């Protein structure tokens, strides 16, 4: 939420460092998928240059772009699921207490 919305709704603001200190760390799998996505960008640009001259170059470019975007998306989903799991555990522990 923006600060204007928070002011309008009367939501109490907490320090951002307090929120960030409690957030879970990124999963190793998510980092691995993001690295694979970043490595997939290199052949994507190579095939983009070759796509100017050949039809096969454009197909290879499209495939590499799709695969690298898929890897970034998979890393994002893993991070979201890891965050959800962490917050659900925290809520369950608070509920027990």
C-alpha positions as CSV (number, residue, x, y, z in Angstrom):
1,X,0.0,0.0,0.0
2,X,1.1,3.5,-0.6
3,X,1.6,5.9,2.2
4,X,-1.5,7.9,1.2
5,X,-3.6,4.8,1.5
6,X,-2.1,4.0,4.8
7,X,-2.8,7.5,6.1
8,X,-6.3,7.4,4.8
9,X,-7.1,4.0,6.4
10,X,-5.4,4.9,9.6
11,X,-3.0,2.0,9.5
12,X,-0.2,2.3,12.0
13,X,3.2,2.3,10.3
14,X,6.0,0.0,11.4
15,X,9.6,0.4,10.7
16,X,10.7,-1.2,7.5
17,X,13.8,-2.7,9.1
18,X,11.5,-4.5,11.5
19,X,9.5,-6.1,8.7
20,X,12.6,-6.9,6.6
21,X,14.4,-8.6,9.6
22,X,11.5,-11.0,10.0
23,X,11.2,-12.0,6.3
24,X,12.5,-15.4,5.3
25,X,15.6,-15.9,3.2
26,X,15.4,-16.9,-0.4
27,X,15.5,-20.6,-1.1
28,X,18.6,-22.2,-2.7
29,X,16.4,-23.7,-5.4
30,X,15.0,-20.2,-6.3
31,X,18.5,-18.8,-6.5
32,X,19.6,-21.7,-8.7
33,X,16.6,-21.2,-11.1
34,X,17.3,-17.4,-11.3
35,X,21.0,-18.2,-12.2
36,X,19.8,-20.6,-14.9
37,X,17.5,-17.8,-16.2
38,X,20.3,-15.3,-16.2
39,X,22.6,-17.8,-18.0
40,X,19.8,-18.4,-20.6
41,X,19.9,-14.7,-21.5
42,X,23.4,-15.1,-23.1
43,X,22.4,-17.5,-25.9
44,X,19.1,-15.5,-26.3
45,X,21.1,-12.5,-27.4
46,X,23.4,-14.6,-29.6
47,X,20.4,-16.1,-31.3
48,X,18.8,-12.6,-31.6
49,X,21.8,-11.4,-33.6
50,X,21.6,-14.6,-35.8
51,X,17.8,-14.2,-36.2
52,X,18.4,-11.3,-38.6
53,X,19.9,-13.6,-41.2
54,X,18.2,-17.0,-40.6
55,X,14.8,-18.3,-39.9
56,X,16.3,-20.9,-37.6
57,X,17.9,-18.2,-35.6
58,X,14.5,-16.7,-34.8
59,X,13.2,-20.0,-33.6
60,X,16.2,-20.6,-31.4
61,X,15.9,-17.0,-30.1
62,X,12.2,-17.6,-29.2
63,X,13.0,-20.9,-27.5
64,X,15.9,-19.5,-25.4
65,X,13.8,-16.5,-24.5
66,X,10.9,-18.7,-23.4
67,X,13.2,-21.0,-21.4
68,X,15.0,-18.2,-19.6
69,X,11.7,-16.5,-18.7
70,X,10.3,-19.8,-17.5
71,X,13.4,-20.2,-15.2
72,X,12.9,-16.7,-13.8
73,X,9.2,-17.4,-13.2
74,X,9.9,-20.7,-11.5
75,X,12.4,-19.0,-9.2
76,X,9.8,-16.4,-8.4
77,X,7.1,-19.0,-7.6
78,X,9.6,-21.0,-5.4
79,X,10.3,-17.7,-3.5
80,X,6.6,-17.0,-3.1
81,X,5.8,-20.5,-1.9
82,X,8.8,-20.4,0.5
83,X,7.5,-17.1,1.9
84,X,4.0,-18.5,2.3
85,X,5.3,-21.6,4.1
86,X,7.4,-19.4,6.5
87,X,4.5,-17.1,7.3
88,X,2.0,-20.0,7.8
89,X,4.4,-21.6,10.2
90,X,4.8,-18.3,12.1
91,X,1.0,-17.8,12.2
92,X,0.6,-21.4,13.5
93,X,3.2,-20.9,16.2
94,X,1.5,-17.6,17.3
95,X,-1.8,-19.4,17.4
96,X,-0.4,-22.1,19.7
97,X,0.9,-19.5,22.2
